[in-house]
Amino acid sequence: MTPRAFQVRCVLLCSVLVTGLSLLSVRLIQIQAWDRKHYADKARRTFERRETLPGLRGKIVDRNEEILAKSMPVVAVGVNVQHLTDPLVISYPLACERVSKEQGWEGLDPDARKRRVLAERSLLLKEFEDMPADAILDQGLAHAVSILARPLGLKREEMRARIKTAIAAGTKEFFIVKDLKADSADGLRELILRHWLEGFFLNESFKRWYPSPDLATHVIGYTGEVEEIDDKGAKRYRQSGKFGIEAALESFLVGRDGWQEHRRAPNGARIPGDSSSLMPPRPGLNVQLTLDMGVQSIVEEELDAGLAEFDSKRGCVIVMDPKSGEILGMASRPHFNLNLLDNLGESASNFALQATYEPGSTIKIVPAGAALNEGLVTPNTVIPCHKGLYHKNKVRVPDHHPYGALSVEGVLQKSSNIGSYMLGLKLGMDRYYDYMGRWGFGSKTGILLSGESRGVVRNSGNPVDFSRVTYGYALAVTPLQMASAYSVVAGDGKLRKPHIVKAVIANDGTMVERYEPEVVATVLSENTAKAMRGALEKVVDPSGTALLAKVPGYRAAGKTGTAIRMDKGRYQTGHYTVSFAGMMPSQDPAFVCIVVIDDPLTTKVTRYGGTIAAPIFAKIGTRLAAHMNLTPTEPVAEKDKLAATQEP
């Protein structure tokens, strides 16, 4: 090789080395300076674990601050399958098990115990070199199961099977037990730490609990687990409102979750984090309902008793304050237990605001009230009732009794279909349907509960349809719409939005939002409303259709309703929806109460609103008068006094 060629080769070799080293230097500078934060974050994420600290869900209380729903702390025990199958991690609890049996172990301080465990672990890892991986796993799993199965309330075989199934499925983490009482958390945590049981962790959360799970179920509602994916792609679960107030006011009730980060060494052992790795959770707001649980208990008990007595499975009772629109009690059947959530498929529908039915004669306050309000009649105006049958062209209106002529008050008292239709004719079709709209029929009331039906009121322009609407057929209403309509009469003639939420309150007692009474429309003048109350009083007289609605010591007012039940577009002969809408005391009502019983099958009485719904109203009214301390408006007979003292 010539000196010149040797020199060229040396230059080339040096150039390659210098270029390579220069590129390596640039890359090292890039990693240490430019990309330092990226790789630091990546390394930190590899050994960081973020633990969610759930925000406490707000309470639901009644108007008297009785708790209806609250969150109770519970614990879930999780299994990290990766740690539980790693010999490096399994070696810790097995080493601890060996040395803890040595004489003098109990007398060692924590540091001495730690040194002893680590020394034994080194020996154990050498033994693992000659053992199959499955044998190591079985040994570690058997040890963990022997310590934790009983405290977790599991049989050893059951716990082992759950973990084996997760390993076979390739699951990284799962909860082996949920909803343990929070007071067991400290004991479990101490067991895990004392035995160095890496691979198990505790997740503290909250479970919704309802102190009176059979009351106001459709109003309060319930929560359920929602699966979410966090910013690291991990699954997490939170409680979310699914029904009732729990769902409707989710944005207020739900708390904001916090988090706590802790770091783990490459071997999986936890190391302390610093103070910056904690964000405290924020509790949700509390919701106060308008319900009075004393009233609620009364309506639930009497509704159940009435359904049992008259052989029915569906119905509802609503008690409303006519001066504010506040719902004091609302019970629907069938229902369910809020803690057990059984039979939701059959029982979740809220009859009071989701069921629609043809109201029958309770709708007759509309033609009577509207005609009075328009000055077309007075309470004493005589209305021809055509002796039981009105027939003109295609319009045919029958009556249950052949009345010749009745006053406007008499039309309501005797519940004449023909009389009601005559009042509708005086108004005319367009004006009549306008009043139906003013009264709220055919529209949702706007109550803060989901699933409300708007019912069906349709001005078809057909005279036959119009005739039937005036006495409660060819339309559909909800019990809540009817309760609101009777509150127009019981109050000052104004339709108020029924509301179930009184206020939203922070944990320190600060009022965040208050729900005030809201007038939707002016339907009747105050004088007309007063005249209607007087007319409805006569329905509860001995010559009216609702004598059984009478409450000893009080003047009650109201109207019965009986309608043939429709199913799948056809009327079911012999099946009825019966109702009574009433108020008490009649001239200055403290409450409006509507009772609707669907398809009673009893043979003990004739199936009318006056024989089934009215007596249920009377029992509720008697107990509500005592609960609300209402001043009697009528003298009480001795036999009625005796009966009152025997009320439960």
VEXDREN-2710 file (C-alpha; in Angstrom, 1 decimal):
% VEXDREN-2710
k/r/px/py/pz
1/MET/0.0/0.0/0.0
2/THR/1.4/3.4/-1.0
3/PRO/1.8/6.1/1.7
4/ARG/-0.8/8.2/-0.2
5/ALA/-3.4/5.4/-0.1
6/PHE/-2.7/4.8/3.6
7/GLN/-3.2/8.5/4.3
8/VAL/-6.5/8.6/2.4
9/ARG/-7.8/5.6/4.3
10/CYS/-6.9/7.2/7.7
11/VAL/-8.6/10.4/6.7
12/LEU/-11.8/8.5/5.7
13/LEU/-11.8/6.4/8.9
14/CYS/-11.3/9.5/11.1
15/SER/-14.1/11.3/9.2
16/VAL/-16.5/8.4/9.8
17/LEU/-15.6/8.3/13.5
18/VAL/-15.9/12.0/13.9
19/THR/-19.3/12.1/12.0
20/GLY/-20.7/9.2/14.0
21/LEU/-19.5/10.6/17.3
22/SER/-20.8/14.0/16.4
23/LEU/-24.3/12.6/15.5
24/LEU/-24.3/10.7/18.8
25/SER/-23.4/13.9/20.7
26/VAL/-26.2/15.8/19.0
27/ARG/-28.6/13.0/19.9
28/LEU/-27.4/13.0/23.5
29/ILE/-27.8/16.8/23.6
30/GLN/-31.3/16.5/22.1
31/ILE/-32.3/13.9/24.7
32/GLN/-30.8/15.8/27.7
33/ALA/-31.8/19.3/26.7
34/TRP/-34.6/19.5/24.0
35/ASP/-36.5/16.2/24.7
36/ARG/-35.7/16.1/28.4
37/LYS/-39.3/16.9/29.5
38/HIS/-40.8/14.3/27.1
39/TYR/-38.7/11.5/28.4
40/ALA/-39.0/12.5/32.0
41/ASP/-42.8/12.5/31.6
42/LYS/-42.6/9.1/29.9
43/ALA/-40.5/7.6/32.7
44/ARG/-42.7/9.1/35.3
45/ARG/-45.9/7.7/33.7
46/THR/-44.3/4.3/33.6
47/PHE/-44.1/4.1/37.4
48/GLU/-46.9/6.5/38.3
49/ARG/-50.4/5.4/39.4
50/ARG/-53.2/7.9/39.6
51/GLU/-55.9/7.0/42.1
52/THR/-59.3/8.6/41.8
53/LEU/-60.7/10.3/44.9
54/PRO/-64.5/10.3/44.2
55/GLY/-66.5/13.4/45.0
56/LEU/-69.3/12.9/47.5
57/ARG/-72.7/13.0/45.7
58/GLY/-75.1/15.5/47.2
59/LYS/-78.0/14.5/49.4
60/ILE/-81.7/14.6/48.6
61/VAL/-83.9/15.8/51.4
62/ASP/-87.6/16.6/51.8
63/ARG/-89.1/20.0/52.7
64/ASN/-88.4/19.3/56.4
65/GLU/-84.8/18.2/55.7
66/GLU/-85.5/14.5/56.2
67/ILE/-82.8/12.6/54.3
68/LEU/-84.2/10.7/51.3
69/ALA/-80.9/9.8/49.6
70/LYS/-77.3/10.0/50.7
71/SER/-74.0/8.5/49.7
72/MET/-72.3/6.0/52.0
73/PRO/-68.5/5.2/51.8
74/VAL/-67.7/1.8/50.5
75/VAL/-64.5/-0.1/49.5
76/ALA/-63.7/-2.2/46.5
77/VAL/-60.7/-4.5/46.5
78/GLY/-58.8/-4.6/43.2
79/VAL/-56.3/-7.1/41.9
80/ASN/-53.3/-6.1/39.7
81/VAL/-52.9/-9.3/37.7
82/GLN/-49.5/-8.2/36.3
83/HIS/-48.0/-7.8/39.8
84/LEU/-49.6/-11.0/41.0
85/THR/-48.0/-13.0/38.2
86/ASP/-44.5/-11.4/38.4
87/PRO/-42.0/-13.5/40.4
88/LEU/-40.1/-10.4/41.4
89/VAL/-43.2/-9.1/43.1
90/ILE/-44.5/-12.4/44.4
91/SER/-41.2/-12.9/46.2
92/TYR/-42.0/-10.1/48.7
93/PRO/-45.0/-11.7/50.4
94/LEU/-43.5/-15.2/50.3
95/ALA/-40.3/-13.9/51.9
96/CYS/-42.4/-12.1/54.6
97/GLU/-44.3/-15.3/55.3
98/ARG/-41.0/-17.2/55.9
99/VAL/-39.3/-14.7/58.2
100/SER/-42.5/-13.9/60.1
101/LYS/-42.4/-17.5/61.5
102/GLU/-38.9/-17.0/62.9
103/GLN/-38.4/-16.7/66.7
104/GLY/-38.1/-13.0/67.7
105/TRP/-39.9/-11.6/64.7
106/GLU/-42.6/-9.9/66.8
107/GLY/-39.9/-8.0/68.7
108/LEU/-38.2/-6.5/65.7
109/ASP/-38.8/-2.8/64.8
110/PRO/-40.1/-2.0/61.3
111/ASP/-36.7/-1.2/59.8
112/ALA/-35.3/-4.5/61.1
113/ARG/-38.2/-6.4/59.7
114/LYS/-37.7/-4.7/56.4
115/ARG/-34.0/-5.7/56.3
116/ARG/-34.9/-9.3/57.2
117/VAL/-37.5/-9.6/54.5
118/LEU/-35.2/-8.1/51.8
119/ALA/-32.5/-10.5/52.8
120/GLU/-34.8/-13.5/52.7
121/ARG/-36.1/-12.3/49.3
122/SER/-32.7/-12.5/47.8
123/LEU/-32.5/-16.1/48.8
124/LEU/-36.0/-16.8/47.5
125/LEU/-35.2/-15.3/44.1
126/LYS/-32.3/-17.8/43.7
127/GLU/-34.8/-20.7/44.5
128/PHE/-37.2/-19.3/41.8
129/GLU/-34.5/-19.8/39.1
130/ASP/-35.0/-23.6/39.3
131/MET/-38.8/-23.4/39.6
132/PRO/-41.5/-23.4/36.8
133/ALA/-43.3/-20.1/36.5
134/ASP/-46.7/-21.8/37.2
135/ALA/-45.4/-23.2/40.4
136/ILE/-44.2/-19.8/41.6
137/LEU/-47.6/-18.3/40.6
138/ASP/-49.5/-21.0/42.5
139/GLN/-47.4/-20.6/45.6
140/GLY/-47.9/-16.8/45.6
141/LEU/-51.6/-17.1/44.9
142/ALA/-52.2/-19.7/47.6
143/HIS/-50.5/-17.4/50.1
144/ALA/-52.6/-14.4/49.1
145/VAL/-55.8/-16.3/49.2
146/SER/-55.1/-17.8/52.6
147/ILE/-54.7/-14.3/54.0
148/LEU/-57.5/-12.3/52.2
149/ALA/-60.3/-14.7/51.4
150/ARG/-62.1/-14.6/54.7
151/PRO/-61.8/-10.8/55.3
152/LEU/-63.2/-10.3/51.8
153/GLY/-66.2/-12.6/52.5
154/LEU/-65.1/-15.2/49.9
155/LYS/-64.4/-18.9/50.0
156/ARG/-60.8/-19.7/49.1
157/GLU/-61.8/-21.7/46.1
158/GLU/-64.0/-18.8/44.9
159/MET/-61.3/-16.2/45.3
160/ARG/-58.7/-18.4/43.5
161/ALA/-61.1/-19.1/40.6
162/ARG/-61.8/-15.4/40.1
163/ILE/-58.2/-14.6/39.9
164/LYS/-57.3/-17.6/37.7
165/THR/-60.1/-16.6/35.3
166/ALA/-58.8/-13.0/35.0
167/ILE/-55.2/-14.3/34.4
168/ALA/-56.5/-16.6/31.6
169/ALA/-58.5/-13.8/30.0
170/GLY/-55.4/-11.5/30.0
171/THR/-57.1/-9.0/32.3
172/LYS/-54.7/-6.4/33.7
173/GLU/-56.8/-5.2/36.6
174/PHE/-60.2/-6.0/38.1
175/PHE/-62.2/-5.6/41.3
176/ILE/-62.6/-8.9/43.0
177/VAL/-65.0/-7.5/45.6
178/LYS/-67.1/-4.3/45.6
179/ASP/-69.2/-2.4/48.1
180/LEU/-67.5/-3.6/51.3
181/LYS/-68.3/-1.5/54.4
182/ALA/-65.9/1.4/54.7
183/ASP/-65.0/0.4/58.3
184/SER/-63.3/-2.7/56.9
185/ALA/-60.9/-0.7/54.8
186/ASP/-58.3/0.0/57.6
187/GLY/-58.2/-3.7/58.5
188/LEU/-57.7/-4.8/54.9
189/ARG/-55.1/-2.2/54.3
190/GLU/-53.2/-3.2/57.4
191/LEU/-53.3/-6.9/56.3
192/ILE/-52.0/-6.0/52.8
193/LEU/-49.1/-3.9/54.2
194/ARG/-48.2/-6.3/57.1
195/HIS/-47.9/-9.2/54.7
196/TRP/-46.3/-7.3/51.8
197/LEU/-49.2/-8.4/49.5
198/GLU/-48.3/-6.5/46.4
199/GLY/-50.9/-6.9/43.6
200/PHE/-53.9/-5.9/45.8
201/PHE/-55.2/-2.4/46.2
202/LEU/-58.2/-0.6/47.7
203/ASN/-60.5/1.7/45.9
204/GLU/-62.7/3.8/48.2
205/SER/-65.9/5.2/46.7
206/PHE/-69.5/5.9/47.6
207/LYS/-72.7/3.9/47.2
208/ARG/-76.1/5.5/47.1
209/TRP/-78.3/4.6/50.0
210/TYR/-82.0/5.4/50.5
211/PRO/-83.2/5.4/54.2
212/SER/-86.9/4.8/53.2
213/PRO/-86.4/2.8/50.0
214/ASP/-90.2/2.1/49.4
215/LEU/-91.3/5.7/49.6
216/ALA/-91.5/8.2/46.7
217/THR/-89.5/5.8/44.5
218/HIS/-90.5/7.3/41.2
219/VAL/-89.7/10.8/42.4
220/ILE/-86.3/10.2/44.0
221/GLY/-85.1/7.8/41.4
222/TYR/-81.8/5.9/41.5
223/THR/-78.2/5.9/40.2
224/GLY/-76.1/3.5/38.3
225/GLU/-72.5/2.9/37.3
226/VAL/-71.2/4.7/34.2
227/GLU/-68.0/3.4/32.6
228/GLU/-65.5/6.1/31.5
229/ILE/-62.0/6.0/30.0
230/ASP/-59.6/8.4/31.7
231/ASP/-56.8/10.3/29.9
232/LYS/-54.4/7.3/30.3
233/GLY/-56.9/4.9/28.6
234/ALA/-57.8/3.2/31.9
235/LYS/-61.4/2.3/32.7
236/ARG/-63.0/3.9/35.7
237/TYR/-66.5/3.9/37.0
238/ARG/-68.7/6.6/38.6
239/GLN/-72.2/6.9/39.9
240/SER/-74.6/8.7/37.7
241/GLY/-78.3/9.5/38.0
242/LYS/-80.5/7.2/35.9
243/PHE/-84.1/8.1/36.9
244/GLY/-86.2/10.6/38.8
245/ILE/-84.6/13.5/40.6
246/GLU/-81.2/11.6/40.7
247/ALA/-81.2/12.0/36.9
248/ALA/-83.0/15.3/36.5
249/LEU/-80.6/17.2/38.8
250/GLU/-77.5/15.2/38.0
251/SER/-75.5/18.4/37.3
252/PHE/-76.1/19.7/40.8
253/LEU/-75.9/16.4/42.7
254/VAL/-72.7/15.0/41.1
255/GLY/-69.5/15.9/42.9
256/ARG/-66.1/16.6/41.2
257/ASP/-63.7/13.8/41.5
258/GLY/-60.2/14.5/42.8
259/TRP/-57.1/12.4/42.4
260/GLN/-53.9/11.3/44.2
261/GLU/-50.8/10.1/42.4
262/HIS/-48.2/7.8/43.9
263/ARG/-45.1/6.3/42.3
264/ARG/-43.9/2.8/42.2
265/ALA/-40.4/1.5/41.9
266/PRO/-39.5/-0.8/38.9
267/ASN/-40.2/-3.9/41.2
268/GLY/-43.8/-2.7/41.8
269/ALA/-43.3/-1.4/45.3
270/ARG/-45.0/1.8/46.2
271/ILE/-43.0/4.9/47.0
272/PRO/-44.3/8.1/48.6
273/GLY/-45.4/11.0/46.4
274/ASP/-45.1/14.6/47.1
275/SER/-47.7/17.1/48.2
276/SER/-48.2/18.3/44.6
277/SER/-49.6/14.9/43.6
278/LEU/-53.0/15.5/45.3
279/MET/-56.2/17.3/44.1
280/PRO/-58.9/17.0/46.7
281/PRO/-62.4/16.1/45.5
282/ARG/-65.4/18.5/45.7
283/PRO/-68.7/17.3/47.0
284/GLY/-71.9/17.8/45.1
285/LEU/-74.8/20.1/46.1
286/ASN/-77.8/19.0/48.1
287/VAL/-81.3/19.0/46.6
288/GLN/-84.4/19.8/48.7
289/LEU/-87.7/18.6/47.4
290/THR/-91.2/20.0/48.0
291/LEU/-92.3/16.6/49.3
292/ASP/-93.4/16.2/52.9
293/MET/-92.5/12.7/53.9
294/GLY/-95.4/12.7/56.4
295/VAL/-97.8/13.4/53.6
296/GLN/-95.9/10.9/51.4
297/SER/-96.3/8.1/53.9
298/ILE/-100.0/8.7/54.2
299/VAL/-100.7/8.6/50.4
300/GLU/-98.5/5.5/50.0
301/GLU/-100.2/3.6/52.7
302/GLU/-103.7/4.5/51.6
303/LEU/-103.0/3.9/48.0
304/ASP/-101.7/0.4/48.8
305/ALA/-104.7/-0.3/51.0
306/GLY/-107.1/0.9/48.3
307/LEU/-105.4/-1.1/45.5
308/ALA/-105.6/-4.2/47.7
309/GLU/-109.2/-3.6/48.7
310/PHE/-110.4/-3.0/45.2
311/ASP/-108.2/-5.6/43.4
312/SER/-106.0/-3.4/41.2
313/LYS/-102.3/-3.2/40.5
314/ARG/-102.0/0.3/38.9
315/GLY/-102.8/3.7/40.2
316/CYS/-101.5/6.9/41.8
317/VAL/-102.2/9.6/44.3
318/ILE/-101.0/13.2/44.0
319/VAL/-101.3/15.8/46.8
320/MET/-100.5/19.4/45.7
321/ASP/-100.5/22.8/47.3
322/PRO/-102.9/24.8/45.0
323/LYS/-101.4/28.2/46.1
324/SER/-97.8/27.4/45.1
325/GLY/-97.9/24.3/42.8
326/GLU/-95.7/22.4/45.2
327/ILE/-96.1/18.6/45.2
328/LEU/-96.5/17.5/48.8
329/GLY/-96.9/13.8/48.0
330/MET/-96.8/11.7/44.9
331/ALA/-97.1/7.9/44.8
332/SER/-97.4/5.6/41.8
333/ARG/-98.0/1.9/41.5
334/PRO/-96.5/-0.5/40.7
335/HIS/-93.2/0.6/42.2
336/PHE/-89.9/-0.8/43.4
337/ASN/-87.3/-0.8/46.2
338/LEU/-84.7/1.9/45.7
339/ASN/-81.9/-0.1/47.4
340/LEU/-82.7/-3.4/45.7
341/LEU/-83.9/-2.0/42.3
342/ASP/-86.1/-5.1/41.7
343/ASN/-88.6/-5.5/38.9
344/LEU/-87.6/-2.3/37.2
345/GLY/-88.9/-3.5/33.9
346/GLU/-92.5/-3.7/35.3
347/SER/-92.3/-0.9/37.9
348/ALA/-90.2/1.9/36.7
349/SER/-92.9/3.8/34.9
350/ASN/-94.2/6.8/36.9
351/PHE/-98.0/6.5/36.6
352/ALA/-98.6/10.0/37.9
353/LEU/-96.9/11.7/35.0
354/GLN/-96.3/9.1/32.4
355/ALA/-99.6/7.2/32.2
356/THR/-102.4/8.7/30.1
357/TYR/-106.0/7.8/30.4
358/GLU/-109.5/9.1/29.4
359/PRO/-110.5/11.1/32.5
360/GLY/-114.3/10.7/32.3
361/SER/-116.3/13.2/34.3
362/THR/-113.4/14.8/36.1
363/ILE/-113.0/16.9/32.9
364/LYS/-116.4/18.5/33.4
365/ILE/-114.8/21.4/35.4
366/VAL/-113.6/22.7/32.0
367/PRO/-117.0/23.3/30.2
368/ALA/-118.6/24.4/33.5
369/GLY/-115.8/26.7/34.6
370/ALA/-115.3/28.1/31.1
371/ALA/-119.0/28.9/30.6
372/LEU/-119.1/30.6/34.0
373/ASN/-116.0/32.5/33.3
374/GLU/-117.3/33.8/30.0
375/GLY/-120.5/35.0/31.6
376/LEU/-122.6/32.6/29.5
377/VAL/-124.2/31.1/32.6
378/THR/-124.5/31.5/36.3
379/PRO/-124.3/28.6/38.9
380/ASN/-128.1/28.5/38.9
381/THR/-128.7/28.7/35.1
382/VAL/-130.9/25.8/34.0
383/ILE/-129.4/23.5/31.5
384/PRO/-131.7/21.1/29.5
385/CYS/-130.5/17.5/29.8
386/HIS/-133.0/15.8/27.4
387/LYS/-134.1/13.0/29.7
388/GLY/-131.1/10.8/29.4
389/LEU/-130.3/10.9/25.6
390/TYR/-129.3/13.7/23.2
391/HIS/-129.3/12.7/19.6
392/LYS/-128.8/15.1/16.7
393/ASN/-127.3/14.2/13.3
394/LYS/-124.3/12.1/14.1
395/VAL/-123.9/13.4/17.7
396/ARG/-125.2/11.0/20.3
397/VAL/-124.7/11.8/24.0
398/PRO/-126.1/9.3/26.6
399/ASP/-126.6/9.9/30.3
400/HIS/-126.4/7.4/33.1
401/HIS/-129.8/8.8/34.4
402/PRO/-132.7/10.5/32.6
403/TYR/-132.5/14.1/33.9
404/GLY/-134.9/16.6/32.5
405/ALA/-133.1/19.9/33.4
406/LEU/-130.4/20.7/35.9
407/SER/-128.7/23.9/37.1
408/VAL/-125.0/24.3/36.2
409/GLU/-124.2/23.2/39.8
410/GLY/-126.6/20.3/39.3
411/VAL/-124.8/19.2/36.1
412/LEU/-121.6/18.8/38.2
413/GLN/-123.4/17.3/41.2
414/LYS/-125.2/14.7/39.2
415/SER/-122.3/14.3/36.6
416/SER/-124.6/14.7/33.6
417/ASN/-122.9/14.1/30.3
418/ILE/-125.6/15.9/28.3
419/GLY/-125.5/18.9/30.6
420/SER/-121.7/19.1/30.2
421/TYR/-122.1/18.9/26.4
422/MET/-124.7/21.7/26.5
423/LEU/-122.3/23.9/28.3
424/GLY/-119.6/23.0/25.7
425/LEU/-122.1/24.0/22.9
426/LYS/-122.6/27.4/24.6
427/LEU/-118.8/28.0/24.4
428/GLY/-118.4/26.7/20.9
429/MET/-115.7/24.3/19.7
430/ASP/-112.9/26.8/19.2
431/ARG/-113.4/28.6/22.5
432/TYR/-113.7/25.3/24.3
433/TYR/-110.4/23.9/23.0
434/ASP/-108.8/27.2/23.8
435/TYR/-109.8/26.7/27.5
436/MET/-108.5/23.2/27.4
437/GLY/-105.1/24.6/26.3
438/ARG/-105.2/27.3/29.0
439/TRP/-105.9/24.6/31.6
440/GLY/-102.7/22.8/30.5
441/PHE/-104.3/19.7/28.8
442/GLY/-102.3/18.5/25.8
443/SER/-99.0/20.0/27.1
444/LYS/-96.3/18.9/29.5
445/THR/-96.5/20.6/32.9
446/GLY/-92.7/21.1/32.9
447/ILE/-92.1/19.4/36.2
448/LEU/-88.5/18.6/36.8
449/LEU/-88.9/14.8/36.2
450/SER/-88.1/13.0/33.1
451/GLY/-90.5/11.0/30.9
452/GLU/-93.5/13.2/31.3
453/SER/-96.3/12.7/28.8
454/ARG/-98.1/15.6/27.2
455/GLY/-101.4/13.7/26.8
456/VAL/-103.6/14.1/23.7
457/VAL/-106.1/16.9/23.1
458/ARG/-106.9/17.4/19.4
459/ASN/-109.4/19.8/17.8
460/SER/-110.3/17.6/14.9
461/GLY/-113.3/19.9/13.9
462/ASN/-115.5/16.8/14.2
463/PRO/-118.7/17.4/16.2
464/VAL/-118.8/13.9/17.5
465/ASP/-115.2/14.1/18.9
466/PHE/-116.1/17.5/20.4
467/SER/-119.2/16.1/22.1
468/ARG/-117.2/13.3/23.7
469/VAL/-114.3/15.5/24.8
470/THR/-116.8/17.6/26.9
471/TYR/-117.5/14.6/29.2
472/GLY/-114.1/13.0/29.3
473/TYR/-113.6/10.8/26.2
474/ALA/-111.7/11.2/22.9
475/LEU/-108.7/12.8/24.8
476/ALA/-106.0/11.6/27.1
477/VAL/-104.6/13.3/30.2
478/THR/-102.1/12.5/32.9
479/PRO/-102.9/12.5/36.7
480/LEU/-100.5/15.3/37.1
481/GLN/-102.3/17.5/34.5
482/MET/-105.6/16.8/36.3
483/ALA/-104.1/17.7/39.7
484/SER/-102.8/21.0/38.2
485/ALA/-106.2/21.7/36.6
486/TYR/-108.1/21.2/39.9
487/SER/-105.5/23.5/41.6
488/VAL/-106.8/26.2/39.3
489/VAL/-110.2/25.9/40.9
490/ALA/-108.8/25.4/44.4
491/GLY/-106.6/28.5/44.1
492/ASP/-107.2/31.9/42.5
493/GLY/-108.0/30.7/39.0
494/LYS/-104.3/30.6/37.8
495/LEU/-102.6/27.6/36.4
496/ARG/-99.3/27.1/38.2
497/LYS/-96.4/25.0/37.1
498/PRO/-96.2/22.0/39.4
499/HIS/-92.8/21.8/41.0
500/ILE/-91.1/19.1/43.0
501/VAL/-87.8/20.8/43.8
502/LYS/-87.7/23.5/46.4
503/ALA/-84.1/24.5/46.5
504/VAL/-80.5/23.5/45.7
505/ILE/-78.2/24.0/48.8
506/ALA/-74.5/23.8/49.3
507/ASN/-73.0/21.8/52.1
508/ASP/-72.3/25.0/54.2
509/GLY/-76.0/25.9/54.0
510/THR/-75.7/28.5/51.2
511/MET/-78.8/28.6/49.0
512/VAL/-77.5/28.1/45.4
513/GLU/-80.9/28.1/43.7
514/ARG/-84.4/28.5/44.9
515/TYR/-87.4/27.4/42.8
516/GLU/-90.3/29.9/43.2
517/PRO/-93.9/29.4/42.3
518/GLU/-94.5/30.0/38.6
519/VAL/-97.9/31.0/37.0
520/VAL/-98.3/29.5/33.6
521/ALA/-101.7/31.0/32.6
522/THR/-104.7/32.8/34.0
523/VAL/-107.6/30.4/33.4
524/LEU/-110.5/31.7/35.5
525/SER/-111.2/34.8/37.5
526/GLU/-111.1/34.5/41.3
527/ASN/-114.8/34.8/41.5
528/THR/-115.4/32.0/39.0
529/ALA/-112.9/29.8/40.8
530/LYS/-114.8/30.5/44.1
531/ALA/-118.1/29.7/42.4
532/MET/-116.7/26.4/41.0
533/ARG/-115.6/25.4/44.5
534/GLY/-119.1/26.0/45.7
535/ALA/-120.5/23.8/42.9
536/LEU/-118.0/21.0/43.6
537/GLU/-119.0/21.1/47.3
538/LYS/-122.4/19.8/46.2
539/VAL/-120.8/16.7/44.5
540/VAL/-119.8/15.5/48.0
541/ASP/-123.3/16.1/49.4
542/PRO/-125.7/13.1/49.9
543/SER/-127.4/13.9/46.6
544/GLY/-124.1/14.0/44.7
545/THR/-121.9/11.3/43.2
546/ALA/-119.1/11.5/45.8
547/LEU/-120.8/11.1/49.2
548/LEU/-118.0/8.6/50.1
549/ALA/-115.4/11.4/49.7
550/LYS/-116.8/13.2/52.8
551/VAL/-114.3/13.9/55.6
552/PRO/-115.8/14.3/59.1
553/GLY/-115.4/17.9/60.3
554/TYR/-114.5/19.4/56.9
555/ARG/-116.3/20.6/53.8
556/ALA/-114.6/18.8/50.9
557/ALA/-115.2/19.5/47.2
558/GLY/-114.3/17.5/44.1
559/LYS/-115.5/15.5/41.2
560/THR/-115.7/11.8/40.4
561/GLY/-114.6/10.2/37.1
562/THR/-115.3/6.8/35.5
563/ALA/-114.2/5.9/32.0
564/ILE/-114.3/2.6/30.1
565/ARG/-110.7/1.5/29.8
566/MET/-109.1/1.5/26.3
567/ASP/-106.4/-0.9/25.3
568/LYS/-104.7/-1.1/21.9
569/GLY/-107.3/1.2/20.4
570/ARG/-110.3/-0.7/21.7
571/TYR/-112.6/-0.2/24.6
572/GLN/-112.6/-3.1/27.1
573/THR/-116.1/-3.7/28.3
574/GLY/-116.3/-4.2/32.0
575/HIS/-112.9/-2.6/32.6
576/TYR/-112.6/1.0/33.9
577/THR/-110.3/3.7/35.0
578/VAL/-111.9/5.4/38.1
579/SER/-110.8/8.6/39.7
580/PHE/-111.6/11.4/42.2
581/ALA/-110.1/14.9/42.2
582/GLY/-110.8/16.8/45.3
583/MET/-109.8/19.6/47.6
584/MET/-110.1/20.5/51.3
585/PRO/-111.3/22.6/53.0
586/SER/-113.5/23.5/50.1
587/GLN/-113.6/27.3/50.4
588/ASP/-109.9/27.8/51.2
589/PRO/-108.2/24.5/50.2
590/ALA/-104.9/23.6/51.9
591/PHE/-104.4/20.8/49.4
592/VAL/-105.7/19.2/46.2
593/CYS/-105.7/15.4/46.0
594/ILE/-106.3/13.3/43.0
595/VAL/-106.8/9.5/43.2
596/VAL/-106.6/7.4/40.1
597/ILE/-107.2/3.6/40.2
598/ASP/-106.7/1.7/36.9
599/ASP/-108.7/-1.4/36.1
600/PRO/-110.1/-2.3/39.6
601/LEU/-111.5/-5.9/39.4
602/THR/-113.4/-5.9/42.7
603/THR/-116.9/-7.4/42.8
604/LYS/-117.6/-5.9/46.3
605/VAL/-118.9/-2.6/44.9
606/THR/-120.0/-1.2/41.6
607/ARG/-116.8/0.1/39.9
608/TYR/-117.2/3.9/39.8
609/GLY/-115.1/6.8/40.9
610/GLY/-117.5/7.5/43.6
611/THR/-117.4/4.0/45.1
612/ILE/-113.6/3.3/44.8
613/ALA/-111.5/6.5/44.4
614/ALA/-113.7/8.7/46.6
615/PRO/-113.4/6.6/49.8
616/ILE/-109.6/6.5/49.3
617/PHE/-109.6/10.3/49.1
618/ALA/-111.7/10.4/52.3
619/LYS/-109.2/8.3/54.2
620/ILE/-106.3/10.4/52.9
621/GLY/-108.1/13.6/53.7
622/THR/-108.9/12.6/57.2
623/ARG/-105.2/11.8/57.9
624/LEU/-103.9/14.9/56.1
625/ALA/-106.2/17.1/58.1
626/ALA/-104.6/15.8/61.3
627/HIS/-101.1/16.0/59.9
628/MET/-101.5/19.5/58.6
629/ASN/-103.4/20.7/61.7
630/LEU/-106.3/22.0/59.7
631/THR/-109.1/23.8/61.5
632/PRO/-112.4/21.9/61.3
633/THR/-115.1/23.7/59.2
634/GLU/-118.0/21.5/60.2
635/PRO/-119.4/19.9/63.4
636/VAL/-118.4/16.3/63.8
637/ALA/-121.0/13.7/64.7
638/GLU/-120.3/11.4/67.7
639/LYS/-119.9/8.3/65.5
640/ASP/-117.4/10.2/63.3
641/LYS/-115.4/11.3/66.4
642/LEU/-115.2/7.7/67.5
643/ALA/-114.0/6.6/64.1
644/ALA/-111.4/9.4/64.0
645/THR/-109.9/8.3/67.3
646/GLN/-109.4/4.8/65.8
647/GLU/-107.5/6.1/62.7
648/PRO/-104.0/4.5/62.5
END
